[in-house]
Amino acid sequence: MIKDKIYFASDFHLGSPNFQASLNREKKIIRWLNTIEKDAKSIYLMGDIFDFWFEYKKVVPKGFVRLFGKIAELTDKGIDIIFFTGNHDMWVSDYFQKELGISVIKKECIVSISGVKLFIGHGDGLGNGDNKYKILKNIFKSKVCNWLFSRIHPNLGLLIGQKWSLSSSKSQNNQNINKLKNNQLINYSKQQQKLNKVDYYIFGHTHSPLEIDIDSEYKYVNLGDWINYNTYAVLYQKSLKLKTFK
């Protein structure tokens, strides 16, 4: 079979809200990967794949072995996997590249695939508003903050990070907030389209699957999440469609 489809998914939030729920979700994601590997040319994981991730120099969070094993299997078969960092897993270093053979991208970007131009990223911190978060994100991403956090013993550091991520997820699990985030990203897409025209804008972050034709020129797609919706997007023959895994 010809491998000619490009897949996009985001917001698995593995590790949340507890071990068993996360494990069940991870197994579901593996079933999805099993179904798409026959025709997948590339798979884009668009951020917040983990509810919290921080790499120490010699230590990474334990768990997620099924996902890691499957990703390694896919890359060994020649399927490209591209990992975009999100606001919950921005502290990725080089573990994924070395161990799993995937590419890591830490900023939104424009890519061209088979003649289709895509503006893609996790979506956090884009558009107007969220000024407090933008300041906080810049602090968290700074080398100083990263170095200071790495001085904390992994047992304590990972515990702090996991509790913070869980409380953050709970506070953001609100339909009105998710709607506002989508509106911000749609407005951001309209602004970007004036600067550099593309065919599709693809984001995660809002946890609300959405597919909107902004006008005849381009489409906005939000990938939703795998906590409530199990949604993903497929690019095939220059057409991007949002789908649900059942």
Buried (B, 14 or more C-beta within 10 A) or exposed (E): EEBEBBBBBBBBBBBBBEEEBBBEBBEBBBEBBEEBBEBBBBBBBBBBBBBBBBBBEEBBBEBBEBBBEBBBBBBEEEBBBBBBBBBBBBBBBEBBEEEBBBBBBBEBEEBEBEEBBBBBBBBBBBBEBBEEEEEEBEEEBEEEEBEEBBEBEBEEBBEBBBEEBBEBBEEBEEEEBBEBBBBBBBBBBBEBBEEEEBBBBBBBBBBBBBBEEEEEEBBBBBBBBBBEBBBBBBBBEEEBEBEEBE
